[in-house]
Amino acid sequence: MTYKIKRDAMEKPFALDVDTDSICQPPSSSTLLIDRTFRMFARLGVFVVLALVVALVLEIGVKAIPGIQKYGLDMLTGTVWDVGQQQFGILPAIWGTLYSSLIALLIGGFFGISMAIFLTQDFLPARLAAVFRTIVELLAAIPSVVYGLWGIFVVIPFIRPLTDVLNESFGWIPFFSSTLSGPGLLPAALVLAIMILPTIAAVSQDALRSVPLKTKQAAYGMGATHWEAILKVMVPTAATGIFGSLVLGLGRALGETMALAMLVGNSNQISLSLFAPANTLAALLALNFPEAGPNEIGVLMYAALVLMVITLMVNILGSMMIMYAQRGVKA
Amino acid sequence: MSDTQPPPSRATPSLQRKFEGRALRSMVLSGLVWFLAILTSVPLLSVLYMLITQGGARLNMEVFTELPPAGFEMDGGFGNALVGTFFMVGIAALIAIPVGIMAAIFLAELGPSSKLATAARFAAKTLTGVPSILAGVFAYALVVITTGTYSAPAGGVALAVLMLPIVVLTAEEAMRMVPKVMKDAAYGMGCTHTQVIWQIVLPTGMPAILTGVMLAIARAAGETAPLLFTALFSNYWLLQEGHLAVMSPTASMAVLIYNFSGMPFDNQLELAWAASLVLVMIVLIVNIVSRIFGKPKF
């Protein structure tokens, strides 16, 4: 292909008269138009993402106003939920949400961080590590409703004899002060722990992996054993990221719905007992929304708003910690 | 275990004892994480075992073609729920994938460090943390209250809210993996942004983008909470008397499992297990396929 420049172009270099047969051309006006339109659409996509967050907050917030006006703070401190008498207290649900998530976090966090250490700190040949990594990822892939079904038919029957023994021998401890009669807090929290474990393991793995190799080598060079290097050097260095993973795990636990709606018992009571049935905000929404009348919708939107505020705060805190941790490693 | 051998003889006995204690503690802890790791895989194996034994026993051709049974009826299936799940995930994908990929193009190529991009990235990350039930509440407020009926589009919107951030974040990541030299070569030849994106970035990043899209679809297919009070459930086919009953309650696999799990009838419980098996199979197959095709080729 030739690129012919006509004689007068030498005199007027900015008015190149281009041979239209050539592959080399400045973009035509239609190309530029397409470019501009396409870029506009891409920008539009970004605005949709932003608008979605705003709409999510506004839509739930605005629809919650009638409920807030009518019941105000009494709803947050009320303990009775009785649609017939128009009494709506969500304190037991808030308590159940926090309590079940905390127990799940204790168990899931312990296992998740152990798994992250196991997968990143040279315990396994690469191929075997891939197997365990796949197991963790598959745990995350199973739908929560299937975990709920599994919880009803496997976890509850499995732990029930155990809880009876604990209640008989240690019934004076408030945690064991009742027996498990079917659904309850402990089976729900156990299943919840399994569900948040993959999140915690994945994010903690990233945190541990981003610790520079030199740091570990320096620890070994000082004569540290494998576990001294892990517990005294690697984990503290990755601490912010690991803590962020726990906060994100907590965020997931607070908002998880199905496993809890199926396993927690949906009983509005505040009890320290691990074996007592309880309720959570998400389960409350799941159970009451399908049959809600116009008045209850305002109340339920209010409850949804409370759940949203709690989870958003926890999640933003977690993301910020992880961002901070990543910046710290880079610096 | 050569590194646990006693230290050279010059060491004093107390130092030697101390060293052995440290090495022992190290070994005990190693044993503990092995134990914990194996314990972690027990729930997965147990779930899969239950699905195969309980669900597999009930699985036959009829469950795919028949309607859900009432309590005392025998047989039956979840054909309409399977159709409903595909339909609603399809609606969600039609909304979330184009918007998500467009947004990702902006984030990765057009204005990666602009304020708009930073805000959108933060928004997408925030959305991934939004509990799925709140997506349902949102769709309820937006679609169900507005149209006055539970419907498949309402369920689709709820699922789209959950899919969108996954698509945005994974597609952005995928496009960032495209080597800069390839893009620079195209820009150097005078290509416009659009040409570079369509002819270099999208084709090269496609496998990884598809992985993200498939993972988002797999996640949406298994979601229950957003559908509970947006699509509700239906005992009838989506296609009724020759026309699509779009604006009416729609069945889905996940809600069927939830509804039947609390039933006292064995037939419905068996179907819940069979539906769980089918749902998990779909989700796992989509996951595995996306992993195989999603391996970056550069």
Interface residues (C-beta under 8 A of the other chain):
Chain A: C24 P26 P27 T31 L32 I34 D35 F38 R39 F41 A42 R43 L44 G45 V46 V48 V49 L50 L52 V53 A55 L56 E59 I60 K63 F110 F111 S114 M115 I117 F118 F123 F132 I135 V136 E137 L138 L139 A141 I142 P143 S144 V145 V146 Y147 G148 L149 W150 I152 F153 V154 I194 L197 T225 H226 W227 E228 L231 L248 G251 R252 L254 G255 E256 T257 M258 A261 M262 A282 L285 A286 F289 P290 A292 I297 L300 M301 A304 L307 M308 T311 L312 V314 N315 I316 G318 S319
Chain B: R22 A23 R25 S26 L29 S30 L32 V33 W34 L36 A37 L39 T40 S41 P43 L44 S46 V47 M50 L51 Q54 P98 V99 G100 I101 M102 A103 A104 I105 F106 L107 E109 L110 L116 A117 A119 A120 F122 A123 A124 K125 T126 L127 G129 V130 P131 S132 I133 L134 A135 G136 V137 F138 Y140 A141 L142 I145 V161 L164 P165 V168 G190 T192 H193 T194 Q195 I197 A218 A221 G222 E223 T224 A225 L228 F229 L232 A254 I257 Y258 S261 G262 A272 W273 S276 L279 V280 V283 L284 N287
